[in-house]
């Protein structure tokens, strides 16, 4: 079955991109009236393998990446998968040989600069516009799960690894040609969203994972405090401007929550999730002042994306028929279009799927 991220076990991959089998994407696969349609559907490996794409990032209208793999056992002795959008189509991309472990995070600041991290196998990949290479590996004594990555350039990259289903890698920063391991509050960060290299908002933890929002001012990471944030465990953060920071969360009782910073104060906003959606996970802008979220449910359901309009109304779109999940989504820079990545179950296993929303997808 397909699983949620990052708390549950992640999908892992068992072969290289060379053995990808693509299924034709037909207009009839689009969810009628929702604006979402299948842009890519493919399968890696034998028919009984479960495929999933866990993360997606877009550098421009002509450059995007989705990463993940196959099999839901969490077995680390497997191979990663990356799929590239070249402005015309999505296609599998060759990765360095000999790698094991699924790719769980991706960041793409430019068409010739993308980064992807293995969930629990201690390596980081870099795309230079032509090929992927191994940019860094961590020794077993240092290694742990990677939960987030924020890249600005080939020489300025943050890798985050908070504890969860596995021990965390910690926070590492590539600066001045050297990797530096962060200490203090920074070492507990799980993921971040950046306005600039000197202005980042992130999810960390002091007493337990993901219970703190933190802010980076170019020099240090500081905890963010507000009555509106008290008692929450955060899932994702989105920095849109200095006066618009969003974060998804859950209360101690598991009730979904959404908070917003307007530059002056944090405010908790009403959440009305359409059934059968139970949680808020990743978050992306819709380009119109609203937000999109993956729509996980707690039982086998068709993949859904949840929308909150600029006026605060909630709705859900079923992206495809059959059981599956949307794992991640991203706004394409300079547009009001989005990519969403995830997977769909098949009779024998499962397919990796990318959906598009809006013109050009």
C-alpha positions in Angstrom: 0.0 0.0 0.0 1.0 3.6 -0.3 2.2 5.4 2.8 2.3 9.0 4.1 5.5 11.0 4.6 7.5 11.7 6.6 6.3 9.9 9.7 5.5 6.6 8.1 7.9 4.3 6.3 8.9 5.7 2.9 8.8 4.0 -0.5 12.1 2.5 -1.7 13.3 1.8 -5.2 14.6 -1.5 -6.6 16.1 -0.7 -10.0 17.4 2.0 -12.3 15.6 4.4 -14.6 16.7 2.3 -17.6 14.0 -0.2 -16.9 11.1 2.3 -16.6 7.9 1.3 -18.4 5.6 4.2 -19.2 1.9 3.9 -19.4 0.1 6.2 -21.8 -1.6 9.2 -20.1 -5.0 9.7 -21.5 -7.3 12.8 -21.2 -9.9 10.5 -19.7 -7.6 10.1 -16.7 -8.2 13.7 -15.7 -10.5 14.3 -12.8 -13.4 16.0 -14.5 -14.0 19.6 -13.6 -11.1 19.9 -11.1 -8.4 21.2 -13.4 -6.0 18.3 -12.5 -4.9 15.8 -15.0 -2.3 13.0 -15.2 1.0 14.3 -16.8 3.1 11.2 -16.2 2.3 7.7 -15.2 5.1 5.1 -15.1 6.3 2.0 -13.5 9.8 1.0 -12.3 10.6 -2.7 -12.0 8.5 -5.8 -11.9 4.8 -5.4 -12.0 4.3 -6.4 -8.4 6.5 -3.5 -7.1 4.8 -0.4 -5.6 5.9 2.8 -7.1 5.7 6.3 -5.6 7.2 9.8 -6.0 7.8 11.4 -2.7 8.9 15.0 -3.6 8.7 17.4 -6.4 10.4 20.7 -7.2 10.2 23.2 -10.1 12.9 25.6 -11.2 10.8 27.1 -14.1 8.2 26.2 -16.6 10.7 24.1 -18.5 12.5 22.4 -15.6 11.2 20.3 -12.8 12.1 17.1 -10.9 10.2 14.5 -9.0 12.0 11.8 -6.9 11.1 8.6 -5.1 11.2 4.9 -5.8 9.5 1.6 -5.5 8.4 -0.9 -2.9 6.8 0.0 0.4 8.7 -2.3 2.8 11.2 0.4 3.8 14.0 -2.0 2.8 17.2 0.2 2.4 18.9 -2.2 -0.1 17.2 -0.7 -3.1 17.8 1.9 -5.9 16.5 5.5 -6.2 14.4 7.0 -9.0 14.3 10.5 -10.5 12.0 11.9 -13.2 12.6 15.1 -15.1 10.3 17.6 -16.8 12.1 19.2 -19.8 9.4 21.6 -20.8 7.7 19.1 -23.1 7.4 15.8 -21.2 8.3 13.9 -18.0 10.9 11.2 -18.4 13.1 9.0 -16.3 16.7 10.3 -15.6 19.7 8.1 -15.2 21.3 8.2 -11.7 24.8 7.2 -10.7 25.2 3.4 -10.6 25.4 1.4 -7.4 23.1 3.6 -5.3 20.7 2.1 -2.8 17.7 3.7 -1.0 14.8 5.9 -2.1 15.1 9.6 -2.7 12.9 11.5 -0.3 13.6 15.2 -0.9 14.5 17.4 -3.8 15.3 21.1 -4.3 15.8 22.8 -7.7 17.0 26.4 -7.7 17.8 26.4 -11.4 17.6 24.2 -14.5 21.3 23.3 -14.2 21.2 23.0 -10.4 19.1 20.4 -8.5 19.7 18.4 -5.3 18.2 15.2 -4.0 18.7 13.3 -0.8 18.3 9.6 0.1 15.9 9.0 2.9 18.1 6.8 5.1 21.2 5.8 3.1 23.4 8.8 3.8 24.0 10.4 0.4 23.2 13.6 -1.5 23.0 13.9 -5.3 23.6 17.0 -7.5 22.3 17.7 -11.0 24.6 20.1 -13.0 22.3 20.4 -16.0 23.8 17.4 -17.7 24.1 14.5 -15.2 23.5 13.5 -11.6 26.5 12.9 -9.4 27.1 12.0 -5.8 27.8 15.3 -4.1 28.2 14.0 -0.5 28.1 10.9 1.5 27.9 10.5 5.3 29.6 7.9 7.3 27.4 5.4 9.2 28.4 7.0 12.4 26.9 10.3 11.2 24.1 9.0 9.0 20.4 9.3 9.6 17.2 10.1 7.8 17.1 13.2 5.5 13.8 15.1 5.9 14.4 18.3 4.0 16.6 20.2 1.6 16.9 23.8 0.6 19.3 24.8 -2.1 20.2 28.3 -3.4 23.1 27.6 -5.6 25.8 24.9 -6.2 27.7 26.5 -3.3 24.9 27.2 -0.8 22.8 24.2 0.2 21.1 23.2 3.5 20.3 19.6 4.3 18.0 18.8 7.2 17.5 15.5 9.0 15.1 15.4 12.0 14.4 12.3 14.0 11.2 10.5 13.2 10.7 6.9 12.0 14.5 6.8 11.9 17.2 8.7 13.7 17.9 12.1 12.1 21.0 13.2 10.1 21.0 16.6 11.7 21.4 19.9 9.9 24.3 20.4 7.4 25.2 23.5 5.4 27.4 23.7 2.3 29.1 27.1 2.4 32.5 28.3 1.2 33.1 24.9 -0.4 32.8 23.1 2.9 30.0 21.2 4.7 29.4 22.4 8.2 27.3 20.5 10.8 24.9 22.8 12.7 24.5 22.6 16.5 22.0 23.8 19.0 18.4 24.4 17.9 19.4 24.1 14.2 20.3 20.4 14.5 16.6 19.5 15.1 15.2 21.1 11.9 13.1 18.9 9.7 12.4 21.2 6.7 12.6 24.8 5.7 11.1 27.4 3.3 13.2 30.3 2.2 12.6 33.9 1.1 16.4 34.3 0.6 19.6 32.8 1.8 19.4 35.1 4.8 15.7 34.7 5.6 14.4 31.1 6.1 11.6 29.7 8.1 11.8 26.1 9.3 10.2 23.4 11.5 12.3 22.2 14.4 11.9 20.6 17.8 12.9 21.2 21.3 11.0 18.8 23.6 9.9 16.5 20.7 10.2 16.5 16.9 8.4 19.3 15.0 7.1 21.2 18.0 8.8 24.5 17.1 9.0 27.0 14.3 12.4 28.6 13.9 13.7 31.5 11.8 17.1 32.0 10.2 18.4 35.6 9.9 21.5 34.9 8.0 23.6 34.3 11.1 21.6 32.1 13.5 18.4 30.1 14.0 16.0 31.4 16.6 12.8 29.9 18.0 9.5 31.6 17.0 7.1 32.1 19.9 3.4 33.1 19.9 0.3 32.0 21.8 -1.1 30.9 18.4 1.7 28.3 18.1 1.5 26.8 21.5 0.9 23.1 21.7 1.2 22.5 18.0 3.3 19.9 16.1 4.1 21.3 12.7 4.0 19.5 9.4 5.1 22.0 6.7 6.0 25.7 6.4 5.7 28.0 3.4 7.4 31.4 3.3 5.7 33.5 0.6 6.8 37.0 1.7 7.9 38.8 4.8 4.2 39.4 5.6 2.9 36.0 4.6 4.3 32.8 6.3 2.1 29.7 6.5 2.4 26.5 8.5 0.4 23.4 8.7 0.2 21.6 12.1 -1.8 19.4 14.4 -2.9 19.9 18.0 -1.9 17.4 20.7 -5.2 15.6 20.0 -4.4 15.3 16.3 -6.8 18.0 15.1 -5.5 19.7 11.9 -4.4 23.3 12.3 -3.3 26.1 9.9 -1.4 29.2 11.2 -0.4 32.4 9.4 2.1 35.2 10.1 1.2 38.6 8.6 4.5 40.2 9.5 3.2 41.3 12.9 1.5 38.4 14.6 0.7 34.7 14.2 -3.0 33.7 13.9 -4.7 30.3 13.9 -7.2 30.0 11.0 -10.3 27.8 10.8 -9.7 24.4 9.1 -12.6 22.6 7.5 -11.3 19.6 5.7 -13.6 17.9 3.2 -14.2 14.2 3.9 -12.5 11.8 3.8 -9.3 14.0 4.2 -8.0 13.9 7.7 -4.7 15.8 7.8 -2.8 18.7 6.3 0.7 17.8 5.1 2.8 19.7 2.5 1.7 23.2 1.4 2.0 25.1 -1.9 0.5 28.5 -3.1 -2.1 28.4 -5.9 -0.9 31.7 -7.5 -4.2 33.4 -6.7 -3.8 34.0 -2.9 -5.0 30.5 -2.0 -3.2 27.3 -1.0 -3.0 23.6 -2.1 -2.3 20.7 0.1 -2.0 16.9 -0.4 -5.2 15.3 0.8 -4.2 12.1 2.8 -6.9 10.0 4.3 -6.6 7.2 6.8 -7.9 4.4 4.6 -7.7 3.3 0.9 -9.0 6.2 -1.1 -8.4 7.9 -4.5 -5.6 10.6 -4.4 -6.9 14.0 -3.5 -5.6 17.5 -3.3 -7.2 20.0 -0.9 -7.7 23.7 -1.8 -8.1 26.7 0.5 -9.2 29.7 -1.5 -8.0 33.2 -0.7 -11.3 33.9 1.0 -10.9 30.8 3.3 -13.3 28.3 1.7 -12.1 24.6 1.5 -12.6 22.0 -1.2 -11.1 18.8 -2.4 -10.3 17.5 -5.8 -10.1 13.8 -6.7 -7.1 13.6 -9.0 -7.6 10.0 -10.3 -9.7 7.0 -9.9 -8.4 4.1 -7.8 -6.4 4.0 -4.5 -3.4 6.3 -4.2 -1.8 9.3 -2.6 -0.6 12.8 -3.5 2.7 13.1 -1.6 3.9 16.5 -2.5 3.0 19.5 -4.7 4.7 22.7 -6.0 3.7 25.9 -7.7 5.6 26.4 -11.0 7.5 29.7 -10.7 6.0 32.6 -12.5 2.7 30.8 -13.2 -0.6 29.7 -11.5 0.1 26.1 -12.5 1.2 23.3 -10.2 2.8 19.9 -10.3 1.7 17.2 -7.8 3.6 13.9 -7.3 2.6 10.6 -5.7 1.4 7.1 -6.7 -1.5 4.9 -7.7 -2.1 1.3 -6.8 -2.5 -1.3 -9.5 -3.8 -4.8 -9.3 -0.3 -6.2 -8.8 1.7 -3.2 -7.3 1.7 0.5 -8.0 2.6 3.3 -10.5 4.5 6.5 -10.0 2.3 9.4 -11.0 2.6 13.2 -11.6 -0.4 15.4 -12.0 -0.5 18.8 -13.5 -2.9 21.7 -12.8 -3.2 24.7 -15.0 -1.8 25.8 -18.4 1.4 24.1 -19.6 1.1 21.0 -17.4 
